[in-house]
Amino acid sequence: MAQRGISAWVLRMVLEFGEWLDAGEGCHVLYLGRRALRWARAALGKHAEMVANVAVILADDGTVVTAYRTTRPLRHWRGGR
């Protein structure tokens, strides 16, 4: 996360407001794109753009595998939890 400039606060916001997607191989993605950002905008206010387009990959046990910024979800990510 430090290499990508993603702070612990941004990670917490993605975990709270992000959209759950299936990444395959037993991993899940929390992605804070435009749709999820609409729900989070009231709570985040002017800081909403700081957390936009952040994806967090989680293992089955809830461990953070990686976090990065992306402009759109990958095609193989599937919706649902």
DSSP file (Angstrom, degrees, kcal/mol; ACC not computed):
  #  RESIDUE AA STRUCTURE BP1 BP2  ACC     N-H-->O    O-->H-N    N-H-->O    O-->H-N    TCO  KAPPA ALPHA  PHI   PSI    X-CA   Y-CA   Z-CA
    1    1 A M     >>       0   0    0      0, 0.0     5,-2.5     0, 0.0     4,-0.6   0.000 360.0 360.0 360.0 -39.3    0.0    0.0    0.0
    2    2 A A  T >45 +     0   0    0      1,-0.2     3,-0.8     2,-0.2     5,-0.0   0.875 360.0  55.1 -64.6 -36.3    2.8    2.4    0.8
    3    3 A Q  T 345S+     0   0    0      1,-0.2    -1,-0.2     2,-0.1     0, 0.0   0.801 112.7  43.0 -65.7 -27.9    4.4    1.9   -2.6
    4    4 A R  T 345S-     0   0    0     -3,-0.5    -1,-0.2     2,-0.1    -2,-0.2   0.402 114.0-113.8-100.0   1.4    1.1    2.8   -4.3
    5    5 A G  T <<5 +     0   0    0     -3,-0.8     2,-0.6    -4,-0.6    -3,-0.2   0.818  66.3 143.9  73.2  31.1    0.3    5.8   -2.0
    6    6 A I      < -     0   0    0     -5,-2.5    -1,-0.2    61,-0.1    -2,-0.1  -0.915  36.7-150.5-106.9 117.9   -2.7    4.2   -0.4
    7    7 A S     >  -     0   0    0     -2,-0.6     4,-2.0    -3,-0.1     5,-0.1  -0.312  27.1-109.0 -84.0 167.7   -3.1    5.1    3.3
    8    8 A A  H  > S+     0   0    0      1,-0.2     4,-2.4     2,-0.2     5,-0.1   0.835 119.5  58.2 -63.8 -32.9   -4.7    3.0    6.0
    9    9 A W  H  > S+     0   0    0      2,-0.2     4,-2.0     1,-0.2    -1,-0.2   0.915 105.9  47.9 -63.6 -43.1   -7.6    5.5    6.0
   10   10 A V  H  > S+     0   0    0      1,-0.2     4,-2.3     2,-0.2    -2,-0.2   0.906 110.2  52.9 -64.0 -41.0   -8.3    4.9    2.3
   11   11 A L  H  X S+     0   0    0     -4,-2.0     4,-2.4     1,-0.2    -2,-0.2   0.923 108.3  50.0 -59.9 -45.0   -8.2    1.2    3.0
   12   12 A R  H  X S+     0   0    0     -4,-2.4     4,-1.8     1,-0.2    -1,-0.2   0.891 110.2  50.4 -61.5 -39.4  -10.8    1.5    5.8
   13   13 A M  H  X S+     0   0    0     -4,-2.0     4,-2.8     2,-0.2     5,-0.3   0.883 110.8  48.5 -67.7 -38.3  -13.1    3.5    3.5
   14   14 A V  H  X S+     0   0    0     -4,-2.3     4,-2.3     1,-0.2    -2,-0.2   0.905 111.1  50.7 -67.5 -40.3  -12.9    0.9    0.7
   15   15 A L  H  < S+     0   0    0     -4,-2.4    -2,-0.2    -5,-0.2    -1,-0.2   0.844 117.2  41.0 -64.9 -32.5  -13.6   -1.9    3.2
   16   16 A E  H  < S+     0   0    0     -4,-1.8    -2,-0.2    -5,-0.2    -1,-0.2   0.901 132.2  18.6 -81.8 -43.0  -16.6    0.0    4.5
   17   17 A F  H  < S+     0   0    0     -4,-2.8    -3,-0.2    -5,-0.1    -2,-0.2   0.536  93.7 116.5-109.3  -9.4  -18.1    1.4    1.3
   18   18 A G     <  -     0   0    0     -4,-2.3     2,-0.4    -5,-0.3    14,-0.2  -0.154  66.8-111.6 -68.7 157.5  -16.6   -0.8   -1.5
   19   19 A E  E     -A   31   0A   0     12,-2.7    12,-2.2     1,-0.0     2,-0.4  -0.757  31.3-125.7 -88.6 128.8  -18.5   -3.0   -3.8
   20   20 A W  E     +A   30   0A   0     -2,-0.4    60,-0.8    10,-0.2     2,-0.3  -0.609  35.9 171.0 -79.0 129.4  -17.8   -6.8   -3.3
   21   21 A L  E     -AB  29  79A   0      8,-2.6     8,-3.3    -2,-0.4     2,-0.5  -0.962  35.2-115.2-134.4 153.2  -16.7   -8.7   -6.4
   22   22 A D  E     -AB  28  78A   0     56,-3.8    56,-2.0    -2,-0.3     6,-0.2  -0.790  24.0-176.0 -90.2 125.5  -15.4  -12.2   -6.9
   23   23 A A  E     -     0   0A   0      4,-2.1     5,-0.2    -2,-0.5    -1,-0.1   0.484  40.9-119.3 -98.6  -4.8  -11.8  -12.1   -8.2
   24   24 A G  E >  S+A   27   0A   0      3,-0.8     3,-1.8    54,-0.1    -1,-0.2  -0.072  87.3  68.1  86.8 166.3  -11.5  -15.9   -8.6
   25   25 A E  T 3  S-     0   0    0      1,-0.3     3,-0.1    -3,-0.1    -1,-0.0   0.802 130.9 -57.7  53.2  34.6   -9.1  -18.4   -7.0
   26   26 A G  T 3  S+     0   0    0      1,-0.3     2,-0.3    33,-0.1    34,-0.3   0.583 110.0 119.3  78.8   9.9  -10.8  -17.8   -3.6
   27   27 A C  E <   -A   24   0A   0     -3,-1.8    -4,-2.1    32,-0.2    -3,-0.8  -0.767  46.6-154.0-109.5 155.3  -10.2  -14.1   -3.5
   28   28 A H  E     -AC  22  58A   0     30,-2.6    30,-3.4    -2,-0.3     2,-0.4  -0.902   7.1-143.3-123.8 154.3  -12.6  -11.2   -3.3
   29   29 A V  E     -AC  21  57A   0     -8,-3.3    -8,-2.6    -2,-0.3     2,-0.6  -0.959   2.9-159.0-118.6 134.8  -12.2   -7.6   -4.5
   30   30 A L  E     -AC  20  56A   0     26,-2.6    26,-2.4    -2,-0.4     2,-0.5  -0.973  21.8-175.7-107.2 119.0  -13.6   -4.5   -2.8
   31   31 A Y  E     -AC  19  55A   0    -12,-2.2   -12,-2.7    -2,-0.6     2,-1.0  -0.964  21.4-158.6-123.8 127.8  -13.8   -1.8   -5.4
   32   32 A L  E     + C   0  54A   0     22,-2.3    21,-2.7    -2,-0.5    22,-0.6  -0.714  38.6 147.5-105.7  80.7  -14.8    1.7   -4.8
   33   33 A G     >  -     0   0    0     -2,-1.0     4,-2.3    19,-0.2     5,-0.2  -0.082  66.3 -66.9 -96.1-161.4  -15.9    2.9   -8.2
   34   34 A R  H  > S+     0   0    0      1,-0.2     4,-1.4     2,-0.2    -2,-0.0   0.892 130.1  50.2 -60.6 -42.7  -18.5    5.3   -9.4
   35   35 A R  H  > S+     0   0    0      1,-0.2     4,-0.8     2,-0.2     3,-0.4   0.942 116.1  39.9 -64.2 -48.9  -21.5    3.3   -8.2
   36   36 A A  H  > S+     0   0    0      1,-0.2     4,-1.6     2,-0.2     3,-0.3   0.823 109.4  62.1 -69.8 -30.5  -20.1    2.7   -4.7
   37   37 A L  H  X S+     0   0    0     -4,-2.3     4,-1.7     1,-0.2    -1,-0.2   0.815  94.3  62.1 -67.0 -29.7  -18.8    6.2   -4.4
   38   38 A R  H  < S+     0   0    0     -4,-1.4     4,-0.4    -3,-0.4    -1,-0.2   0.903 107.2  44.3 -60.5 -40.0  -22.4    7.6   -4.8
   39   39 A W  H  < S+     0   0    0     -4,-0.8     3,-0.4    -3,-0.3     4,-0.3   0.848 117.5  45.0 -71.7 -34.0  -23.3    5.8   -1.5
   40   40 A A  H >X S+     0   0    0     -4,-1.6     4,-2.4     1,-0.2     3,-0.6   0.656  89.3  85.6 -85.8 -16.6  -20.1    6.9    0.2
   41   41 A R  H 3X S+     0   0    0     -4,-1.7     4,-2.5     1,-0.2    -1,-0.2   0.839  85.6  55.4 -58.9 -36.8  -20.1   10.5   -0.9
   42   42 A A  H 34 S+     0   0    0     -4,-0.4    -1,-0.2    -3,-0.4    -2,-0.1   0.891 114.9  38.8 -63.8 -39.0  -22.4   11.7    2.0
   43   43 A A  H <4 S+     0   0    0     -3,-0.6    -2,-0.2    -4,-0.3    -1,-0.2   0.828 122.9  40.3 -80.3 -32.1  -20.1   10.3    4.6
   44   44 A L  H >< S+     0   0    0     -4,-2.4     3,-1.8     1,-0.2    -2,-0.2   0.755  80.4 177.5 -92.0 -25.9  -16.8   11.2    2.9
   45   45 A G  G >< S-     0   0    0     -4,-2.5     3,-1.6    -5,-0.3     4,-0.2  -0.350  71.5  -1.0  60.8-130.2  -17.7   14.7    1.6
   46   46 A K  G 3  S+     0   0    0      1,-0.3     3,-0.5     2,-0.1    -1,-0.3   0.634 128.9  66.0 -70.3 -12.8  -14.8   16.4   -0.1
   47   47 A H  G X> S+     0   0    0     -3,-1.8     3,-1.1     1,-0.2     4,-0.7   0.422  72.0  97.4 -86.6   1.7  -12.5   13.5    0.6
   48   48 A A  H X> S+     0   0    0     -3,-1.6     3,-1.0     1,-0.3     4,-0.5   0.862  76.7  57.1 -60.7 -37.4  -14.5   11.2   -1.7
   49   49 A E  H 34 S+     0   0    0     -3,-0.5     3,-0.4     1,-0.2    -1,-0.3   0.743  96.3  65.2 -68.5 -21.6  -12.2   11.7   -4.7
   50   50 A M  H <4 S+     0   0    0     -3,-1.1    -1,-0.2     1,-0.2    -2,-0.2   0.806 109.5  37.5 -67.6 -28.9   -9.2   10.4   -2.6
   51   51 A V  H X< S+     0   0    0     -3,-1.0     3,-0.9    -4,-0.7    -1,-0.2   0.408  88.6 122.8-104.7   1.0  -10.8    7.0   -2.4
   52   52 A A  T 3< S+     0   0    0     -4,-0.5   -19,-0.2    -3,-0.4   -18,-0.1  -0.375  77.5   8.5 -67.4 140.8  -12.2    6.8   -5.9
   53   53 A N  T 3  S+     0   0    0    -21,-2.7    17,-2.7     1,-0.2     2,-0.5   0.802  87.1 144.7  62.6  35.1  -11.2    3.9   -8.1
   54   54 A V  E <   -CD  32  69A   0     -3,-0.9   -22,-2.3   -22,-0.6     2,-0.4  -0.897  30.5-163.2-103.7 132.9   -9.3    2.0   -5.4
   55   55 A A  E     -CD  31  68A   0     13,-3.4    13,-2.5    -2,-0.5     2,-0.5  -0.943   3.7-166.4-115.7 136.9   -9.4   -1.8   -5.5
   56   56 A V  E     -CD  30  67A   0    -26,-2.4   -26,-2.6    -2,-0.4     2,-0.5  -0.989  10.3-149.8-123.5 122.8   -8.5   -4.1   -2.5
   57   57 A I  E     -CD  29  66A   0      9,-2.7     8,-3.0    -2,-0.5     9,-1.0  -0.816  17.3-168.3 -93.5 126.4   -7.9   -7.8   -3.1
   58   58 A L  E     -CD  28  64A   0    -30,-3.4   -30,-2.6    -2,-0.5     6,-0.2  -0.922  15.3-134.1-116.8 140.2   -8.8   -9.9   -0.1
   59   59 A A    >   -     0   0    0      4,-2.7     3,-2.0    -2,-0.4   -32,-0.2  -0.341  40.9 -94.4 -77.5 170.6   -8.0  -13.6    0.6
   60   60 A D  T 3  S+     0   0    0    -34,-0.3    -1,-0.1     1,-0.3   -33,-0.1   0.820 126.4  54.7 -57.3 -32.8  -10.8  -15.9    1.9
   61   61 A D  T 3  S-     0   0    0      2,-0.1    -1,-0.3     1,-0.0    -3,-0.0   0.419 123.3-102.6 -84.9   3.3   -9.6  -15.3    5.5
   62   62 A G  S <  S+     0   0    0     -3,-2.0     2,-0.2     1,-0.3    -2,-0.1   0.466  72.2 145.8  92.7   2.3   -9.9  -11.5    5.1
   63   63 A T        -     0   0    0      1,-0.1    -4,-2.7    -5,-0.0     2,-0.6  -0.543  54.5-117.6 -73.7 135.6   -6.2  -10.9    4.7
   64   64 A V  E     -D   58   0A   0     -2,-0.2    -6,-0.2    -6,-0.2     3,-0.1  -0.642  31.2-179.1 -75.0 119.7   -5.4   -8.0    2.4
   65   65 A V  E     -     0   0A   0     -8,-3.0     2,-0.3    -2,-0.6    -1,-0.2   0.913  63.3 -28.5 -83.9 -50.2   -3.4   -9.4   -0.6
   66   66 A T  E     -D   57   0A   0     -9,-1.0    -9,-2.7     2,-0.0    -1,-0.4  -0.979  50.2-150.6-159.7 164.1   -2.9   -6.1   -2.4
   67   67 A A  E     +D   56   0A   0     -2,-0.3     2,-0.3   -11,-0.2   -11,-0.2  -0.995  26.5 152.1-141.3 138.7   -4.4   -2.7   -3.0
   68   68 A Y  E     -D   55   0A   0    -13,-2.5   -13,-3.4    -2,-0.4     2,-0.4  -0.975  41.3-102.2-158.4 168.5   -4.1   -0.5   -6.0
   69   69 A R  E     +D   54   0A   0     -2,-0.3     2,-0.3   -15,-0.2   -15,-0.2  -0.815  38.5 171.1 -99.1 138.5   -5.8    2.2   -8.1
   70   70 A T        -     0   0    0    -17,-2.7    -2,-0.0    -2,-0.4     4,-0.0  -0.987  36.5-135.9-144.7 150.7   -7.6    1.3  -11.3
   71   71 A T  S    S+     0   0    0     -2,-0.3   -18,-0.1     1,-0.2   -17,-0.1   0.709  89.0   4.4 -82.7 -19.3   -9.8    3.2  -13.7
   72   72 A R  S    S-     0   0    0    -19,-0.1    -1,-0.2   -39,-0.1     3,-0.1  -0.987  86.4 -88.2-157.7 157.8  -12.3    0.4  -14.0
   73   73 A P        -     0   0    0      0, 0.0     2,-0.1     0, 0.0    -2,-0.0  -0.368  51.1-103.5 -66.9 149.1  -13.0   -3.1  -12.7
   74   74 A L    >   -     0   0    0      1,-0.1     3,-1.3    -2,-0.0    -4,-0.0  -0.394  27.7-118.3 -69.9 152.2  -11.3   -5.9  -14.5
   75   75 A R  T 3  S+     0   0    0      1,-0.3    -1,-0.1    -2,-0.1     0, 0.0   0.805 109.7  57.0 -64.5 -31.2  -13.6   -7.9  -16.8
   76   76 A H  T 3  S+     0   0    0      2,-0.1     2,-0.3   -53,-0.1    -1,-0.3   0.558  81.3 103.4 -83.1  -4.7  -13.2  -11.2  -14.9
   77   77 A W    <   -     0   0    0     -3,-1.3     2,-0.4   -56,-0.1   -54,-0.2  -0.610  60.1-156.9 -73.7 134.7  -14.4   -9.7  -11.6
   78   78 A R  E     -B   22   0A   0    -56,-2.0   -56,-3.8    -2,-0.3   -54,-0.1  -0.903  12.9-115.3-117.5 144.3  -18.0  -10.9  -11.0
   79   79 A G  E     +B   21   0A   0     -2,-0.4   -58,-0.2   -58,-0.2     2,-0.1  -0.169  66.2  62.5 -71.3 166.3  -20.6   -9.2   -8.8
   80   80 A G              0   0    0    -60,-0.8    -2,-0.1     1,-0.1     0, 0.0  -0.139 360.0 360.0 104.3 161.5  -22.1  -10.6   -5.6
   81   81 A R              0   0    0     -2,-0.1    -1,-0.1   -60,-0.1   -60,-0.1   0.328 360.0 360.0-129.2 360.0  -20.9  -11.7   -2.2
